[in-house]
Amino acid sequence: MDSSEAIFNGLKDAGIDFIVSVPCVNLSKLLNMIEEDPDITHVPVTREEEGIGICAGAYLGGKKVAILMQNSGLGNSINALKSLTELYEFPLLMIMSHRGTEGENICGQVPMGESTPLILEAMNYTFFKPQIPEQAYENVKEAWNLSVKSGKPTSVLLEIKYW
């Protein structure tokens, strides 16, 4: 099982059937797998906070929801996460390509890369940082179940070295 297959299989086994995404090169293989799956509704969006609103509506419509995005989008999403998703206790699984970590070749990604775990901690959101595909597979399922139980978003951060 490769890195993208692990995440995909974790999503499927968690029952995720509605995914919103913002493009990211690290997530491209995974996004292709999602797009080809007839059991998953995939909605590409241009902004992360737009995707969070769409996920909230889909959840109210009975879907199990996730958003796939780059960690830089976390900054764009804070208000929507706190004042919509958390306030109304909607579960949301955030799969994030964690740019700006070891191996990053774009210096502009580093500040947000360093801040991402700190921001999630300040928001009191649980996150996982899997190192290998088998761990990621389990983390995706665990993160969804925890989000449902806590009524808060949870994240799986996929660092550059994960890919």
N, C-alpha and C positions, 0 to 999 in steps of 0.2 A: 504494500500500500504506500503510495507516494504522498507527499505533503498535501496536495490538493484533494486527492481521494479521501484522505483521512478526515478532512473538514467536511467534505460532501457527505460521506457516510455518517458522520456524527450528526449532521443536520437532518438527514433522512431518518436515522434511528431515534432522534429526538422528536420526530413528527413535524418538523418545520415544513410548512406548506405555502408560505408567503414570504418572499424575500425582496427587499428593496436594495438597490445597489448604486453606488457612485463609482465610476471607473477608477481602477488602479492596476498598474502593470503587474504587480505581485499577485493580484487576485484574478488575473485574466483567465487562466485555465479553469479555476473554480467557477468563475462566472459563466464560462462556456458550458460546463457540466450542468449548472443550474438551469441555464436557458434551454438546454435540450431535454430536461426532465419534464414529462407531461403532468406530473403530480405536484409540481411547484409552480405557483404563479410568481413570475419575476417582473418587477417594475423598476427599470432604470430611471434614476432621477438626476437632476443637476446640482442639487444642494442637499446636504445631510439633514438639515432641520425639516425640509420638505418631506424627506423620506420617513422621518420619525412621525410626522403627522399622518402620513399614509399608513404606516404600520399601526398606529393607534386605531384608525378607522377599520383596518383589516381585522385587528384583534376583536373589536366590538362586533364584527361580522362573523366571528367564530374561527378565525385563522390563528395559526401558531406562527409568530412573526420573528424575522431577523433582518438586520441591516448589515450590509457588507460595505466597508469604506476604509479609507486611509485614516490614520490617526490624526492627521491635520484637521480632518472634519470634526473631530471632537470639540475643538474650540468653537466651531460654528454652531454646535448643537446644544450647548450647555443649557440655555434657557428652555428649549423645547423638552429636553430630558427632564429637567427639574420641575417645570411648571405644567407640563402635560403628562408625560409618561409616569413620572414618580408621583405627582399629586393624585392622579387617578388610579395608581397602582396597576398600570398595564405592564405585563411582562414584555421584555424586549431583549433579544440576544444581539449583541454587537460583535461582529467579527471584524477585527481591525488589522489591516496591514500596518505594522508598527515601524514606520520609516524613522530615520534619524538615529538608529542604533548601530551597533558594531557592524562595520562593512558598508555603511552608507557612503556613497560617493558624491552626494549633493549636499554641500555644507548648509544650505538653507533649510534642510530637513532636520538638522540636529537639535536646535532649540526646542521644537515641539516634541521631538522624539524623547528628549530628556524629561520634558514636563508631563508627558502623557500619564505615566503611572501616578505622579503626584496629583494631577488633576482628578483622576479617578478616585484616589484615596480621599481627597478633600470633599468629593461629592458623596463619599461613603458608599461607593459602588465596588462590588467584588469583581476581580479580574483574574484571569489565568494567563500564564506565559509558557505555553508548551514548548519543549525543546525538540521533540521527536514526533513523528506522525501518530504513533500509538497513543501517546499522551494527549495530543490534540483531539483525537477522536473521543476519548473519554471526557476531556475538558469541555467540549462543545455540548455534549449531553448533560453533564453536570451543571454547566452554566445556565442552560435553558431551565432545568428543573429548579435551580436556585432562584432564577428570576420569577418563575411562577410562584414559588413559595414566599418570596420576600416582597413581591410586587414592585421590584426595582429592576432597572436595566442591569445586565451583567455583560462582561466583555471577555473575549479571547483575543489577546494581543499576539500577533504573529510577526516576530522580529525577522530581520533580513536573514539571519543565519538559519532560521527555521526552513526557509525555502531552499 
